[in-house]
Each structure stands twice: as structure tokens, then as C-alpha cells.
Amino acid sequence: MSWQVYLKGNPLPWLLEENCPPVRYFTLRELLNYPADDPLVVETRSTVMNYPPIRAILDAQYPAGYWVKPGPGYSPKYRSTVWQIILLEQMGADGCHPQVQRGCDYVLEHAQAKNGGFGASGSATASRPPVTRVYHCLNGNLVRALWGLGCAGDERLTSAITWQVQAILGEDGVEYPHAGSTGPGFACSVNADQPCAWGAIKALQGLARLPADQRSPQVVAALRVGAEFLLSRDPVQADYPAGDGQISPLWFRLGFPLTYVADVLENVEVLTRLGYARDERLKPAIEWLLARQDGGRWRNRNAYAGRLWATIERRGAPSKWVTLRALRVLKAAVE
């Protein structure tokens, strides 16, 4: 049965419009299964770097490879260096583009702490972030982005993956700082030292980028621990441990782009990528997702408008990016 029968309208002509080349490209490849060498796919891929939000990011880059100011590049959100690498990868930027490569190299050179993890420091004078500012969310986001942009063979990225795995599993020799990730199983100082589901989702998003045949037994074990944690609660309820005892309303505001905040859909996305798309525990989340469509489209409830180098979409408007995210999950769950 086709995933399209569950939709209240046909979004495909809209997703295939030429005004958003990345979504057009991903729709052809991932939803319609066009081969990579199809002329339409090749032509569309060649136009992705002309997408205005990508161009705006690259136009704001300094020649040395950073954005806003030199240093580890975490602040200001969401215009500094690490965020641009995260956003460029999410929008399908070409990792071979010289400016993208320069940005990746800058992050690898300046945003990595001594323990191998990427740290959240915005100091322009710091040579590298302190280990007390290494968090699963940022490290996972950057592992995902750097791998997707072509840095898979870089030993510094390998070190970040190693930190992520060891920190999740609590392997011997791992030191947890008094801030940042404070213990195994996604414990985080920002979440009152309780396991952070947002951190788990981002960590798994990073590790899931490794092809199955390139995952060490330790990576497989870390992915299993993370999936078990996320599946221990109903994603629709999202009642994961919270330092203030409150469920964040951001869980239920589907959006794009994705930062350190995660939503119900991203929870299901990463579990889908890991092979759980048809797991019975995800059925309520799939039903919840389908109930929120608007004529076969989904709206962007968390668009970060006014906080980026360029507005990608308006908050509350029908979203090609969120619709693409939702349809990837639906397709995996049905076909």
C-alpha cells in the first residue's frame, strides 16, 4: 500500500516546484526513488547551492572560514560558525563547495575539546572549548553534519564519534566533567544531570549517519542504548526526564531547521533511520503526525525566522521542509 493513501491531499507537485531546489532534490531521490544519475536529479542537484538561504549563509562567511567571529563558534545563536555547518548539511549543501569545505575545516580545527567532543563555547579568544561544555546535542549535530558534508575520513571526526559512544556507554576511562554531559546514558547538566531526550536524539542522529557496515560493535551498542531510551516513553507524550519537571511545548511544534531542540517528528525520524519504523511503539506517533496534516502538508511551527542569516520559512505557514520530514517517516512506516 502506498504511503500517499494516508494523505488528505497531494503535496508532490508543490514539493517539486523549482523555487526550493533542495526539497525538490530530496523529493525526487527519497520519496519518488529517482536514481542519482537521472537527468532531472542531476539538473536539480546542480541548482541546490543557488537556494537563497544557502547563498545567504555563504555570503556571510569570513575568508578564514568562520561566521561572526573567530573561535569555537557556538554563539551567537544561530548565526555563528557551528550552526552554519549544521544548517548547510540539513539543506543539502554540496560538501565539495570550497566555502563549505572551509567552514568544515574551521569547525574541526576550533570547535573540538581535548576529550574529542565538540563543545559549546562562543569565546573569540579560546583556542578550543573546554571539556565542561561538551554536550551530546551539539556533538551529535556536528557529527551528523560533518559526516554528511564529506568529512567521514577525518580523524578528528572519528574522535568525536569515539567520545559520543564512550560517553553514552560509560566505558572505562571516560571522565564526565562537572558541567556538560555528566554521566552515561545521556545525563546532562542542563537537564539537572538527568538523561536528556533531546541529547539522545541528536547523538543518535550523528551515529546513525555511519553506514551499517561501518559501525563498530561499540557504535551498535550505543545506538541500541539510545533507541531503548527513546522507546521507553511514548513519543507523543514526550514525558522524558526533565530538570524542571515540565514537558517542553517545543516537542509538539514541528519545525525546520533543527537545532539542539528536538520535536516528536525528529524522535520518530531517527528511530525510523535505525530500523524501528514499523515498531508498534511508534504507531501512536505516526497517527499523531497524520492528524496534524493540512491538505497533505504540514506547517512550520518553529521556523527560527529572524534568527538566521535568511528566513527559510515563515512560522505557521505550510512548510515544504516539515512536509518532507513527515513524508520520509510515513513512507518508511508503510512501504
N, C-alpha and C positions, 0 to 999 in steps of 0.2 A: 504494500500500500504506500502511495506517495505521501510525503510529508505535507504536500500542498493541500490535501483534502482537509486538513485541520485549520486552514486559514479562512478568514472571513472576507478575503479579497486577494487579488493577485498583485504582490509587490514587485514582481520581477521586472516589468518594463520600467518601473521607477528606479529600481536599483541599477539597471543597465544604462541609465542616462549618462551622457558623456560629461556632465558637469562635476562628477565625482569619480575620477579615474580609479582611485584605489578600491572603492566599493564595487565599481564595475568589474575590475580585475578579479577581486575575490569572489564575486558572484559567479563569474564565468568558470573559474577554476574549482571552487569549493562547493557551490550549490548546483551548478549545471554540468560539472565534470568535463569541461573542455580540456583537451590536452595542452601541455605547455607550449607546444610548437604550432598550435592553431593560429592562423594569421590574425584573427581578431584578438586573441590573447596577447600575441606579440605586440600588436599595434597599441593595445590598451596599456600594456606594461611600459611601453616607451613614453607614455604621457604622464605616468604617476608623479614624477618629480616636478611637473608643472602644476600640481594641485596647490591652490593658493595657501593653505595652511602650512604645507611643507616649504613652499618658497619663502613664506614669512619667517619661519624658523631659520632657514639658511641665510636669509638676508641679515638677520640679527647676530650672526656668529662673528666673533673676532677672528682675525687671521691665524692666531695661535691655536684655535680650536675650541675655545670656551665661549660661554654666553654670560653676559652681565659683568662678571669679574673673574679673575683667575682664582685658583684654589680648588678645593674638593667639590664645590659646585652644587650644594644642596639647596641653598637659599639665594635669592628669594624664590619662594614657590610662586608660580610654576613656570618661571622664565629662565632659571639658571641651568647650568650645564647638564646635570644628570637627568633632569626632566625632559630635555630636548631629545636625548638619546632614547629615552623610554617612549616618548610620543612619536618620534620618527619611525621607530620599529612598528608601533601599533598601526600607523597609517601606511605601512607597506613601502617605506622609502628604500631606495636602492643602496645596499651596503657598499657597493663599489664606487659610489659617487665620492669624489675627493673630499668634499666638505664633510660628508657623513663619516668617512674613514678618519678624518682629522678629529672629529668630535669623539669618536670611539676611542682613539688613541689617547686623547686628553683625559677621558674618564679613567681608563685603565692606568694611566700614569699618576693621577692625582686623587682619585676618589677611593682608593683601596687602603684599608687599615693594615697594620702589621700582622694581624691574625688571618689575613686573606679575604675577609668580608668587606663589602662596600659600606662606607659609613656616611651618616647624615650630618655633615659639617658644612657650614657656609662661610667659614673664615677665609678671607682672601690671603691671609699670611700663613696659614697652616700648610705644611709640606704634604701632610696626609691627615685624614680624620683619625681621631682616637678610637681605640677598640671599644670604648664605652658608648660609642654612637653607632655601632653596627647592629642593624635590625634585620629580621627575616624579610620584612616587606620590601625595603629598599634593595637588599641584596638579591632577592628573588626577581624583582622587577628588572634589575640591571643584568642579571644572568640571562633572563629571557630576551631582553633587548639586544645585548651584545652577541649572543648566540645567533639570533635572527638576522643580525646585520653583518654576519660573516666572520666573527672573531672566535669561532669554535676551537681553533688550534692554538690560541694564545695561552701560554702557561699561567698568566695572571687570571684569566677567566677560569681556568682549571682550579686555581687556588680558591677562588670564590665559591665554586661548586663544592670543593672539599670542605670549606668552612661550613657551608649550608648543611651538608649531610652530617658532618660530625656534631654540629650544634643541635640538630634535630634528634639524633640518636643518643647523644650524651656519651660519646665514645671516650675512652680513657685519654687523658692528656688535654682535653678541651677545658679551657678556663672561661668561665662566664663572668663578665665584668659586673660591677655594681649598678650599671645602667645598660641600656640596650637589651639584647637578648640575654636573659638572666638564668636560663636553665633549659634542659632538654624538653622536647615536646612543645615548642613554640612559646615558652614562657617569655614574657616581655615586661620591662619596667614600666612602659607606658600603660600597660593593662594591669597594673598593680601586681606584677610578677605572675599573673595567671596566663594560661595558654591563649594566644591571640588568633582568632579565626582569620582575620584579615592577613596576618603574617603568614599563616599556614597556606592560604590560597595563593599568595604571591610567591612563597617559596616553592610550592608545587608547580606553579606556572613556569618558574625558571627551570626546575629539574625536568619537567615534562618535555622541554624543548630537546632534550637529548634523545636521539633515536633509540628505540628499544634495544637494538643490538650494540649500542654504545654505553648502556647503563651497567655500571658495576653492581655487584651484589649489595654494596652499601647504599648506592643510589636507589636501587629497587626497594630496599628495606625502608629508607627514608620516605619514599613515595607511599609505601604501604601504611606507615605510621600516620602520615598526613591524611591520607584518604580515610582511614579508620576514624580519625578525629573529626573530620568534616562530616562523615556519615553517622556519627554518634548522635547528631541532632537533626531535626527536620529543617532543611534549608529554608523552608517557608517561615518557620518560627524564628530561626536565627538566634536562638537563646543560648548562644555560646557564652563562656565565661566573660564577664565584663567587670572592669575595675570599679566602675561606679554603680554596678548592679542594674544598669539600664540597657535595653536593646537599642542600638543606634538606628534612628529613622533612615539613615543613608543606605542601610541594607535593602530598602524597598524602593529606592529611587534609581531605576535603571538609567545608566548614562554612558557617555563617552566624551573624552578619553578616560582611561583607567589610571588612577594614581595609586596611593597607598590605601585608599578606600576601596572596599570590595562590596558588591551587591549580590543579591540572590542569584542572579544570572551568572555572574563570574564564578560563584561557588559551583554551579552546575557545569559551567564550561570546562573547568579544569578537571572535574571528575569525569566528564564525558571524554576528554582527551586521554584520560588514564584507563578508559575501557568500561566505565560504570554507567554508560548512557541508558542502559535498559535495566539497571538495578531498581528493584521495587521501591527502595527508599527514596528514589528521585521522582517517582510518579507524582506526588503532591506538588513538587516544584514545577514539573512540566505543565501540570494543569493550571497552576497559578500563573505561569508565564502565558499560556494560551488565553487565559481570561483577561489579560491586560493588552491584548492586541486591539488595534483600532483600524478596522478595514484591512487587515493583513499587514499592518505596520505597527511599530512601537515608538513611543515618544521618548525623547531625551529629557529625563528629569534631573540630570546632574551634568550639565554641559560645560562647566568652568568658564562660561562666557565672561569676557572682560579680564580674565586672569592669565590668559595665554598670549602668545605673540600675535595670534589671529583667532577670531572666533570660528570654531569648526561648525557648530550648530547652535541654534537658539534653544534656550531652556524651554521645555514644554512643547516644542514643535515635533512633528513626525521626524524620526531620525533614521537615516539610511544606515548609520553605523550601529545603532542599537538593534535595528531590524536584522541586519546581517548577523550580529551576535546571536540573536534569538533563533534565527533560521538554521545556523550551524548546529545548534543544540537539538532543535526539532528534527532535523534531517538525520542526525546520529541516533536519535532515540527511536526513530520509526523505521528507517530503511536498513 
